[in-house]
Structures are given as structure tokens and as C-alpha cells.
Amino acid sequence: MTSTSQCFRPLDFVPNLTARFLRTEGGTRGPGTKAIGRPRPSKYKSRRNPLPIVISIPSSNNGVDPPAFQQHALLREPPPHQSGPTCILRRDPRPARAAHLPGRARVHLGYTGTHFDETAAHLEGFSRPIWALSALLAGGGTYAGTERWTRGFASGTDPTHEEFWGDMRSKDQRMVECSAIGFAIAVAREGLWDPLPAEAKANLEKWLGGMNDKEMPNTNWLWFRVFANLGLTRVGSSYYDETRMKADMDHLDTFYIGDGWSRDGPEGVVQLDYYSSSFAIQFAQLAYSKLAQDTDPERCEEYRNRARQFALDFVHYFDEEGRAIPFGRSMTYRFAMSSFWGVLAFADVEPPAPLTWGAIKGLQLRNLRFWARQAGAYAGDGTLTLGFVYPNHNILENYNSPGSPYWCCKSFVTLALRETHPFWAAEEEPFPAALLNTVKALKHPLHIATNLGGHTYILSSGQQCSYPVKQSASKYGRLAYSSAFGYSVPSGNLTLEELAADNA
């Protein structure tokens, strides 16, 4: 694997930063090219021009666009009447609509093998864009295709429908997708819950509640049940299980080890990757602190305090160009790595010095702009590929289906914020000068974060994944991980080239 970068596009609904947030100075760097020099400071003030959502990539008359247009369409300035706080919604191309099966409950993006069934893989494709869609609706935006998701809720939870998602079993992949659905019901009830007929509401409640009596992995997965219950309580469902939710929360708090950091599992686990931050735990804690502050104020304040401490460490995983250091599993989630900065704003957490709202805004938007410049993230029809900077199944996990990369939609949680929020009102600032040319020991993840000579990297010692993942030694056990390169994974064991060396 080489370099770092990529983009995405949720099936028919791909949130992407367009407008001036995606304009860049200079050219596009191809995969495998070193680009360590310091970027020019951003000069974009950005009112909210809200992470305009692009529904895929616009199609030409024959439904096929040249590769150059597919790569750069997201970078173009919108017409004047589309600027400002109104989200941009462009029609999706025909391949994206076709990905939705007739009942709208499943999205088929391609064929790969995972450890779970194909129905669950189709559910991933349906559910993961909901992170962005629900945030858009919560922030006052509209999307003409929302009805495809409400129809999907009705079809997917109807046991008599051919696109029924299936009942949940213990440690079922379906549990993961409940987090996006629960979040959506909690923040966008008017757009995604209220339109459902009574029977569909009853079926969806029962389906979500079906995980409350099932066994779950002793990891960040417990947050998925918390969010299912958050959604259920927001609609007054009898399937809401207060006792189960409190037990899950209390147990998740035992993962906390100090200074804002939580390990991804119980005592003895030495795994603090992006699941400890943007992919799961920090994101979940902050979203919870926003949604449950009236019913669980003390815990919510504790989560905000943890986030303030965590931010001062996590900032060292990003460089001045917006790239995040690839480390650990699930790198195909790409710019989900920066969703912590967005959910920090969503939870109204005042940034700790030397971070400011302008710095937080810059950290997230530079990362999104960086990924939007990467051509290798897109297949010919505009859907996200499985890989990192380019299609690469050698770095994937056994749970990565074609819909998996759309976990990146969590980065669009800031769409839920009004234009007057400090995140949008602030002028975007470059990477904090006080953090340049520094070395910091991060004792909990066992990393030494280094920013010297325009190069951002970590030296790592002691982490390991607590369960088998493909290429685990490369993902957790290398000496150095750099923001300028993707980590290398072996392709064989006969030559040095196949074995692959450190990336920094």
C-alpha cells in the first residue's frame, strides 16, 4: 500500500465537500508520491457554505463521464445561488440509483466475501450514508431522495418483505448498522421517522429492540446498542430498555484509562486505534453527550471533559496538509478519521488551547479536501472503492463489504449545525503553529508523535489488536507510521519487496 488519500461517495448519496471547502491550491498528488513539504496557509474564510452534500457525481447525457470529470467535479465552485448555508444536492448518476434494490432496503455495490451474510452487506450499503443524510436533515437541509430511505426502513424491517434484513442474532453485523439508524431517528425524527406508516414504525421499533437481549462483543460494539436505544427512547418506544442501556454505558466507561483515552475493550487490551477516536468511542461519547444531556448530564459532562483532553493528543495524528496518519485496522473508512473534529463541534465542546474553532474547522475540512482530491478512491461509476488510496483488497479486513467505506459519512455530522455555530462562523485557520516542530510522548497509545521538518509521523511500540485481523503486524506492529505514506502490508514472503518495509 502506498501514500494516503481517498474520497468517497455514498451510493446514491455521497456527502462531499464542494464549493470553496474543496478548492485547493496547487495540483493533485498521485498515490505513492512523497509530499512532505509544508502547504501554504489556507486563505478561505468560509461562511458556513455547509459541507454541501453532493449526491454522487453528475452524469453526462449518456450517463458516462470522463475520468477527469469524475475526479474533479467535486472541486468546482457551485453557482452563486447555491452558495451560502444551503446544501447542494445534485442528482445521482444512474449506477448509484440502480444500487438500491426495488424495495429500497438493500444497496448492492458489488461482490466480495465477508465473514457475514450478503443481506448484512446490503444493509451496510443502505445504512451508512444515513450518518450524513440524518445530519443534513437535522441541520435544516433537504434531500429529494430521502423517501428511498424511509421506504427502505419499511421494507427492511417487514418480515414478509423479500428485502427483510433478517432478525438479529448474537454478535451480528446487523448490530453495527443499528448505530446509524438509532442516531438518525434521534436527530432527524421529522424527516426519517414521522413519514413512516404505523406498521413500519412498529416493525422498526421491534427490529432495533431485537438486539437488547443478544450477546455483543466486549468492545466498542456496545455503543451500537446504546444508539439503538437512544433512537427508541426519542420516539417513546416500548422496546427501549433503560436497564440494558445503563449497563452498557457503565461497562463502556470501564474502558477509560485516562487523559481522554479509552481502549477498545476490557483491561488487558492494548488497542487504541481510530476506534478509540473517530471511528467509534470518542465519536459515540460526544454524540451521546449532545443527545442525552437532559437525562444523563453528569456522564455527558465527563465525556466532554475527556474530549478536551483527547483533542490535545489526537491533533498530533494530523499534518498541515490535512492528512491523518494511517494506523490500525479499517483504513478503508478513509476520512472517517477526521470525524472527531466534526462531532466535537456537534457536541458544543469548547476547544482547549492552543486549539480554536478556526483550528478545529481547518483540521476537519483540510482532511476532507485532501480526500476529495484523490482519484483512486472512486470506481468508474463514482462509488467508493475498497482500499485506501486506491483499490487494494490486501489491506482489508474480513468484515469489509463494498458498503463498508461509507462509514466515512460520520464526518458530515457538522451538517447538523446551523450557520451561526462557532464551527461555521469561525475563519478557517491553518495547523496550530505552536504544535509544529514538536515531539510529544503519548503514553496511553504508546506512541511518540513527531512533527519535524514538515514530516508528521508516530513511533509506535506495544500496541496489538486483541483479535485476529489480516496483516495485523503491519497495521499495529511497525516502528513508524507517517501521514505522507500508507503503511505497507506484505503481499508474499519470498522477497524483501513482498515482505514490505516500514512506511516512514
C-alpha positions as CSV (number, residue, x, y, z in Angstrom):
1,M,0.0,0.0,0.0
2,T,1.3,3.5,-0.7
3,S,0.5,7.0,0.2
4,T,-2.5,8.3,2.0
5,S,-5.7,9.6,0.5
6,Q,-9.1,9.0,-1.0
7,C,-12.5,10.2,-1.2
8,F,-15.9,8.6,-1.3
9,R,-19.4,8.8,-2.4
10,P,-22.3,7.2,-0.6
11,L,-24.1,5.3,-3.3
12,D,-26.8,7.5,-4.4
13,F,-26.0,9.9,-1.7
14,V,-22.4,10.9,-1.3
15,P,-21.7,13.6,1.1
16,N,-18.8,15.5,-0.1
17,L,-17.4,18.9,0.5
18,T,-17.8,21.0,-2.6
19,A,-17.7,24.7,-3.1
20,R,-14.8,26.6,-1.6
21,F,-14.2,24.0,1.0
22,L,-12.9,21.7,-1.7
23,R,-10.9,24.2,-3.7
24,T,-7.3,23.6,-3.3
25,E,-4.1,25.5,-4.0
26,G,-1.7,23.6,-6.3
27,G,-2.1,20.3,-8.1
28,T,-3.2,16.8,-7.1
29,R,-0.7,14.3,-5.8
30,G,-0.8,10.8,-7.1
31,P,-0.6,7.7,-4.9
32,G,3.0,6.8,-3.9
33,T,4.4,10.3,-4.3
34,K,6.2,11.9,-1.3
35,A,4.7,15.3,-0.4
36,I,6.2,16.2,2.9
37,G,6.7,20.0,2.4
38,R,4.6,22.5,4.3
39,P,1.5,23.6,2.5
40,R,0.6,27.2,2.0
41,P,-1.8,28.5,4.7
42,S,-5.5,28.4,3.8
43,K,-7.0,31.7,2.7
44,Y,-10.6,30.6,2.7
45,K,-12.8,32.3,5.2
46,S,-15.8,30.2,4.6
47,R,-19.0,31.3,6.0
48,R,-20.9,28.1,6.5
49,N,-21.2,27.1,2.9
50,P,-22.1,24.0,4.6
51,L,-20.2,20.9,3.6
52,P,-22.5,20.9,0.6
53,I,-23.7,17.4,0.0
54,V,-23.2,16.1,-3.4
55,I,-25.3,13.2,-4.4
56,S,-22.7,11.3,-6.2
57,I,-21.1,12.7,-9.3
58,P,-23.3,14.4,-12.0
59,S,-23.8,12.3,-15.1
60,S,-23.4,13.5,-18.7
61,N,-26.2,12.9,-21.2
62,N,-25.1,9.3,-21.8
63,G,-24.6,8.6,-18.1
64,V,-20.9,8.3,-18.5
65,D,-18.3,10.9,-17.6
66,P,-14.7,11.0,-18.5
67,P,-12.3,10.1,-15.6
68,A,-11.0,13.7,-15.3
69,F,-14.5,15.0,-14.6
70,Q,-15.2,12.2,-12.1
71,Q,-12.1,13.2,-10.3
72,H,-12.6,17.0,-10.2
73,A,-16.3,17.6,-10.3
74,L,-16.4,17.8,-6.6
75,L,-13.9,20.6,-6.6
76,R,-15.9,23.0,-8.7
77,E,-17.4,26.2,-7.4
78,P,-21.2,26.0,-7.2
79,P,-23.4,28.5,-9.0
80,P,-23.9,31.7,-6.9
81,H,-27.4,30.8,-6.0
82,Q,-26.2,27.6,-4.4
83,S,-23.6,29.2,-2.2
84,G,-24.1,30.2,1.5
85,P,-25.7,28.0,4.1
86,T,-27.9,25.9,1.6
87,C,-26.6,22.4,0.9
88,I,-26.0,21.5,-2.6
89,L,-27.9,18.4,-3.7
90,R,-27.1,17.1,-7.2
91,R,-28.8,14.2,-8.9
92,D,-27.0,10.9,-8.6
93,P,-25.9,9.0,-11.7
94,R,-27.8,6.0,-12.9
95,P,-25.4,3.4,-11.5
96,A,-26.0,4.8,-8.0
97,R,-29.7,4.6,-8.1
98,A,-29.5,1.2,-9.6
99,A,-27.6,0.1,-6.5
100,H,-30.8,0.4,-4.4
101,L,-32.8,-2.8,-4.8
102,P,-36.5,-2.3,-5.6
103,G,-37.7,-2.2,-2.0
104,R,-35.0,0.3,-1.2
105,A,-33.9,-1.6,1.9
106,R,-30.8,-3.0,0.4
107,V,-27.9,-1.5,-1.6
108,H,-25.8,-3.8,-3.8
109,L,-22.5,-2.2,-4.7
110,G,-20.5,-5.3,-5.8
111,Y,-19.3,-8.7,-5.0
112,T,-16.8,-9.5,-2.3
113,G,-16.6,-12.0,0.6
114,T,-17.0,-11.2,4.2
115,H,-17.5,-13.2,7.4
116,F,-21.2,-12.2,7.5
117,D,-24.0,-12.9,5.1
118,E,-24.8,-10.9,1.9
119,T,-28.0,-9.5,3.4
120,A,-26.0,-7.8,6.1
121,A,-23.6,-6.5,3.4
122,H,-26.5,-4.9,1.6
123,L,-27.7,-3.4,4.8
124,E,-24.3,-1.7,5.2
125,G,-24.7,0.0,1.9
126,F,-28.2,1.2,2.9
127,S,-27.4,2.3,6.5
128,R,-24.0,4.0,6.4
129,P,-24.9,7.0,4.2
130,I,-27.6,7.7,6.9
131,W,-25.0,9.3,9.1
132,A,-24.7,12.1,6.6
133,L,-28.4,12.2,5.5
134,S,-29.7,12.5,9.0
135,A,-27.2,15.2,9.9
136,L,-28.2,17.1,6.8
137,L,-31.9,16.9,7.7
138,A,-31.2,17.8,11.3
139,G,-29.5,20.9,10.2
140,G,-32.5,22.1,8.2
141,G,-31.3,20.8,4.8
142,T,-33.5,18.8,2.4
143,Y,-32.8,16.0,0.0
144,A,-35.2,14.9,-2.7
145,G,-34.2,11.2,-2.3
146,T,-35.0,10.9,1.4
147,E,-38.0,8.8,0.5
148,R,-35.8,6.0,-0.6
149,W,-34.6,5.6,3.0
150,T,-38.0,5.8,4.6
151,R,-39.2,3.2,2.1
152,G,-36.1,1.1,3.0
153,F,-37.0,1.3,6.7
154,A,-40.4,-0.1,5.9
155,S,-39.2,-2.9,3.6
156,G,-36.2,-3.9,5.6
157,T,-38.0,-4.4,8.9
158,D,-41.0,-6.1,7.4
159,P,-40.6,-9.9,7.9
160,T,-42.9,-10.6,5.0
161,H,-40.9,-8.5,2.5
162,E,-38.3,-10.0,0.3
163,E,-35.8,-7.4,1.3
164,F,-36.2,-8.0,5.1
165,W,-32.9,-7.5,6.8
166,G,-33.4,-10.6,9.0
167,D,-33.7,-10.9,12.7
168,M,-30.6,-10.1,14.8
169,R,-28.6,-12.8,16.3
170,S,-25.8,-12.6,18.9
171,K,-22.7,-10.8,17.7
172,D,-24.4,-10.0,14.4
173,Q,-23.2,-7.5,11.8
174,R,-26.7,-6.0,11.8
175,M,-25.9,-4.6,15.2
176,V,-23.3,-2.3,13.8
177,E,-25.7,-0.8,11.4
178,C,-28.2,-0.1,14.2
179,S,-26.0,2.8,15.4
180,A,-26.6,4.9,12.3
181,I,-30.3,4.1,12.3
182,G,-30.7,5.0,16.0
183,F,-28.7,8.2,15.5
184,A,-30.9,9.1,12.5
185,I,-34.2,8.6,14.5
186,A,-32.8,10.7,17.3
187,V,-31.6,13.7,15.3
188,A,-33.9,13.6,12.3
189,R,-37.2,12.3,13.5
190,E,-39.3,14.7,11.4
191,G,-37.6,13.6,8.1
192,L,-37.0,9.9,8.7
193,W,-39.4,8.7,11.4
194,D,-42.6,10.7,11.1
195,P,-43.3,9.9,7.4
196,L,-43.4,6.1,8.2
197,P,-46.8,4.4,8.4
198,A,-47.8,3.0,11.8
199,E,-47.0,-0.6,10.8
200,A,-43.5,0.4,9.6
201,K,-42.8,2.3,12.8
202,A,-43.8,-0.8,14.8
203,N,-41.6,-3.1,12.8
204,L,-38.6,-0.7,13.0
205,E,-39.0,-0.4,16.8
206,K,-39.2,-4.2,17.1
207,W,-36.2,-4.8,14.9
208,L,-34.0,-2.3,16.7
209,G,-35.1,-3.6,20.1
210,G,-34.3,-7.1,19.0
211,M,-30.6,-6.5,19.9
212,N,-31.4,-5.8,23.6
213,D,-31.4,-9.5,24.6
214,K,-28.5,-10.5,22.4
215,E,-24.8,-11.1,23.3
216,M,-22.4,-8.5,21.9
217,P,-18.6,-8.4,21.6
218,N,-16.9,-6.8,24.6
219,T,-15.7,-3.8,22.5
220,N,-16.9,-0.5,21.1
221,W,-19.8,-2.5,19.7
222,L,-21.7,-1.9,22.9
223,W,-22.1,1.7,21.7
224,F,-24.2,0.4,18.8
225,R,-26.8,-0.8,21.2
226,V,-26.7,2.4,23.1
227,F,-27.6,4.4,20.0
228,A,-30.3,2.0,19.1
229,N,-31.9,2.7,22.5
230,L,-31.3,6.4,22.1
231,G,-33.4,6.3,19.0
232,L,-36.0,4.2,20.6
233,T,-36.4,6.5,23.6
234,R,-36.7,9.5,21.3
235,V,-39.8,8.0,19.8
236,G,-41.3,6.8,23.0
237,S,-40.9,3.1,22.1
238,S,-41.8,0.3,24.5
239,Y,-38.7,-1.5,23.1
240,Y,-36.4,1.0,24.8
241,D,-34.5,-0.9,27.5
242,E,-33.3,1.6,30.1
243,T,-31.7,-1.1,32.3
244,R,-29.7,-2.5,29.4
245,M,-28.6,0.9,28.2
246,K,-27.3,1.9,31.6
247,A,-25.5,-1.4,32.0
248,D,-23.9,-0.9,28.6
249,M,-22.8,2.7,29.4
250,D,-21.4,1.7,32.8
251,H,-19.4,-1.1,31.2
252,L,-18.1,1.1,28.4
253,D,-16.8,3.5,31.0
254,T,-14.5,0.8,32.3
255,F,-12.6,1.0,29.0
256,Y,-11.4,4.5,30.1
257,I,-7.7,4.7,31.0
258,G,-7.1,8.4,31.5
259,D,-6.2,11.7,29.7
260,G,-9.3,11.3,27.4
261,W,-8.2,7.9,26.1
262,S,-10.3,4.7,26.1
263,R,-9.0,1.3,25.0
264,D,-11.2,-0.8,22.6
265,G,-12.0,-3.4,25.2
266,P,-11.6,-4.5,28.8
267,E,-8.5,-4.5,30.9
268,G,-5.6,-6.2,29.3
269,V,-6.4,-4.9,25.8
270,V,-3.7,-2.8,24.3
271,Q,-5.5,-1.5,21.3
272,L,-6.0,2.3,20.9
273,D,-6.5,2.9,17.2
274,Y,-9.0,5.1,15.4
275,Y,-11.8,3.1,17.1
276,S,-10.7,4.8,20.2
277,S,-11.3,8.1,18.5
278,S,-13.2,9.0,15.3
279,F,-14.5,5.6,14.2
280,A,-16.3,4.7,17.4
281,I,-15.6,5.6,21.0
282,Q,-14.9,9.3,21.1
283,F,-17.5,9.9,18.3
284,A,-20.1,8.0,20.3
285,Q,-19.3,9.7,23.6
286,L,-19.6,13.1,22.1
287,A,-22.8,12.4,20.1
288,Y,-24.2,10.9,23.3
289,S,-23.3,14.0,25.3
290,K,-25.3,16.0,22.8
291,L,-28.3,13.8,22.7
292,A,-28.6,12.7,26.3
293,Q,-27.5,15.9,28.2
294,D,-31.0,16.3,29.7
295,T,-31.3,12.8,31.1
296,D,-27.6,11.9,31.9
297,P,-25.9,15.3,32.5
298,E,-23.0,14.2,34.7
299,R,-21.9,11.5,32.3
300,C,-22.3,13.8,29.3
301,E,-20.1,16.5,31.0
302,E,-17.5,13.8,31.8
303,Y,-17.4,12.8,28.1
304,R,-16.9,16.5,27.1
305,N,-14.0,16.8,29.5
306,R,-12.5,13.6,28.1
307,A,-12.8,15.0,24.6
308,R,-11.0,18.2,25.6
309,Q,-8.0,16.2,26.9
310,F,-8.1,13.8,24.0
311,A,-8.1,16.6,21.4
312,L,-4.7,17.8,22.6
313,D,-3.2,14.3,21.8
314,F,-5.3,13.5,18.7
315,V,-4.2,16.6,16.9
316,H,-0.8,15.1,16.5
317,Y,-2.1,12.5,14.2
318,F,-2.8,15.1,11.5
319,D,-0.4,17.1,9.4
320,E,-0.5,20.6,7.9
321,E,-2.0,19.3,4.6
322,G,-4.9,17.7,6.3
323,R,-3.6,14.1,6.1
324,A,-4.1,11.7,9.0
325,I,-1.6,9.1,10.0
326,P,-2.8,5.7,8.9
327,F,-2.6,3.2,11.8
328,G,-4.6,0.1,12.7
329,R,-7.5,-1.6,11.1
330,S,-10.3,-0.3,8.9
331,M,-8.3,2.3,6.9
332,T,-10.8,1.9,4.1
333,Y,-13.1,4.2,6.2
334,R,-10.7,6.9,5.0
335,F,-11.9,10.4,6.1
336,A,-13.9,9.0,8.9
337,M,-10.6,9.6,10.6
338,S,-11.4,13.3,11.0
339,S,-15.0,12.8,12.2
340,F,-13.8,13.5,15.8
341,W,-13.3,17.2,14.9
342,G,-16.8,17.4,13.5
343,V,-18.5,15.7,16.4
344,L,-16.5,17.9,18.8
345,A,-18.4,20.8,17.2
346,F,-21.7,18.9,17.2
347,A,-21.4,18.4,21.0
348,D,-20.6,22.1,21.5
349,V,-17.3,21.3,23.2
350,E,-15.2,24.4,23.6
351,P,-11.8,23.7,22.1
352,P,-8.8,23.6,24.5
353,A,-5.9,26.0,23.8
354,P,-4.0,26.1,21.5
355,L,-6.9,24.8,19.5
356,T,-9.6,27.2,18.5
357,W,-12.8,26.9,16.5
358,G,-10.9,28.1,13.4
359,A,-8.3,25.4,14.0
360,I,-10.9,22.7,14.5
361,K,-12.6,23.7,11.4
362,G,-9.3,23.6,9.5
363,L,-8.4,20.2,10.8
364,Q,-11.6,18.6,9.5
365,L,-12.0,20.5,6.3
366,R,-8.4,20.1,5.1
367,N,-8.8,16.3,5.7
368,L,-12.0,16.3,3.7
369,R,-10.5,18.4,0.9
370,F,-7.4,16.1,0.8
371,W,-9.5,13.0,0.3
372,A,-11.7,14.7,-2.3
373,R,-8.6,15.2,-4.4
374,Q,-7.8,11.5,-4.6
375,A,-8.9,9.8,-7.8
376,G,-8.1,6.3,-6.7
377,A,-10.9,6.2,-4.2
378,Y,-13.5,6.1,-7.0
379,A,-14.6,3.3,-9.2
380,G,-15.6,4.1,-12.8
381,D,-19.2,4.7,-11.7
382,G,-18.2,7.0,-8.9
383,T,-18.8,4.6,-6.0
384,L,-16.1,4.3,-3.3
385,T,-13.6,1.5,-3.8
386,L,-12.4,-0.9,-1.2
387,G,-8.8,0.0,-0.3
388,F,-7.1,3.2,0.8
389,V,-5.6,5.5,-1.8
390,Y,-6.5,3.1,-4.5
391,P,-8.4,-0.3,-4.7
392,N,-6.4,-2.7,-2.6
393,H,-8.1,-5.8,-1.1
394,N,-4.8,-6.9,0.5
395,I,-5.3,-4.3,3.3
396,L,-8.9,-5.1,4.0
397,E,-10.5,-6.8,7.0
398,N,-12.8,-9.8,6.8
399,Y,-15.7,-7.6,7.6
400,N,-15.2,-5.1,4.7
401,S,-18.0,-5.3,2.2
402,P,-18.5,-2.9,-0.7
403,G,-20.7,-0.7,1.5
404,S,-18.2,-0.6,4.4
405,P,-16.3,2.5,3.2
406,Y,-19.4,4.7,3.8
407,W,-18.6,4.7,7.5
408,C,-16.8,7.9,6.4
409,C,-20.2,9.6,6.3
410,K,-19.8,10.2,10.1
411,S,-17.5,13.1,9.1
412,F,-20.5,15.0,7.9
413,V,-22.1,15.3,11.4
414,T,-21.3,19.1,11.2
415,L,-24.2,19.3,8.6
416,A,-26.4,19.2,11.7
417,L,-25.1,22.6,12.9
418,R,-26.7,25.9,12.0
419,E,-24.6,28.5,10.2
420,T,-24.3,30.6,13.4
421,H,-22.5,27.8,15.2
422,P,-18.9,28.8,16.0
423,F,-17.6,26.0,13.8
424,W,-19.1,27.6,10.8
425,A,-18.8,31.2,11.9
426,A,-15.1,31.0,12.6
427,E,-12.5,31.7,9.9
428,E,-10.6,28.6,9.0
429,E,-7.1,28.5,10.5
430,P,-4.0,26.6,9.5
431,F,-2.5,23.9,11.6
432,P,-1.6,25.4,15.0
433,A,1.9,27.0,14.8
434,A,2.5,26.0,18.5
435,L,2.4,22.3,17.5
436,L,4.8,22.5,14.6
437,N,8.3,21.1,15.1
438,T,7.4,19.3,18.3
439,V,7.8,15.8,19.7
440,K,5.2,14.5,22.2
441,A,5.1,11.2,24.0
442,L,1.5,9.8,24.1
443,K,1.7,7.4,27.0
444,H,-1.7,5.7,26.5
445,P,-1.5,4.6,22.9
446,L,2.3,4.0,23.3
447,H,3.2,6.5,20.5
448,I,5.8,9.2,20.1
449,A,4.2,11.9,18.0
450,T,6.7,13.8,15.9
451,N,6.3,16.9,13.7
452,L,9.7,17.9,12.4
453,G,10.9,19.3,9.2
454,G,7.4,19.2,7.7
455,H,7.1,15.5,8.4
456,T,4.4,14.2,10.7
457,Y,4.7,10.6,12.0
458,I,4.5,8.4,15.0
459,L,6.9,5.9,16.5
460,S,4.9,3.0,17.9
461,S,5.6,0.3,20.5
462,G,3.5,-2.2,22.3
463,Q,0.1,-2.0,20.6
464,Q,-1.6,-5.1,19.2
465,C,-5.1,-6.0,18.0
466,S,-6.9,-8.1,20.6
467,Y,-8.3,-10.4,18.0
468,P,-7.1,-11.7,14.6
469,V,-7.2,-9.3,11.7
470,K,-5.5,-9.6,8.4
471,Q,-2.0,-8.1,8.3
472,S,-2.2,-7.3,12.0
473,A,1.6,-7.0,12.4
474,S,1.7,-4.3,9.7
475,K,-1.3,-2.4,11.0
476,Y,-0.2,-2.3,14.6
477,G,3.4,-3.6,15.0
478,R,5.5,-1.4,12.7
479,L,8.0,1.0,14.2
480,A,6.9,4.1,12.3
481,Y,3.7,5.4,10.7
482,S,3.7,8.5,8.6
483,S,1.0,10.8,7.3
484,A,2.8,11.0,4.0
485,F,2.5,7.3,3.2
486,G,0.1,4.5,3.7
487,Y,1.6,1.6,5.7
488,S,3.0,-1.3,3.8
489,V,1.4,-4.8,4.0
490,P,3.1,-8.0,2.8
491,S,2.0,-9.5,-0.5
492,G,4.1,-12.6,-0.1
493,N,7.1,-14.0,1.9
494,L,9.8,-14.7,-0.7
495,T,11.4,-11.3,-1.3
496,L,12.1,-8.1,0.6
497,E,9.7,-6.4,-1.8
498,E,6.9,-8.8,-0.9
499,L,7.6,-8.6,2.8
500,A,7.2,-4.7,2.7
501,A,9.1,-2.3,5.0
502,D,8.1,0.5,7.3
503,N,6.5,3.4,5.6
504,A,8.3,6.3,7.2
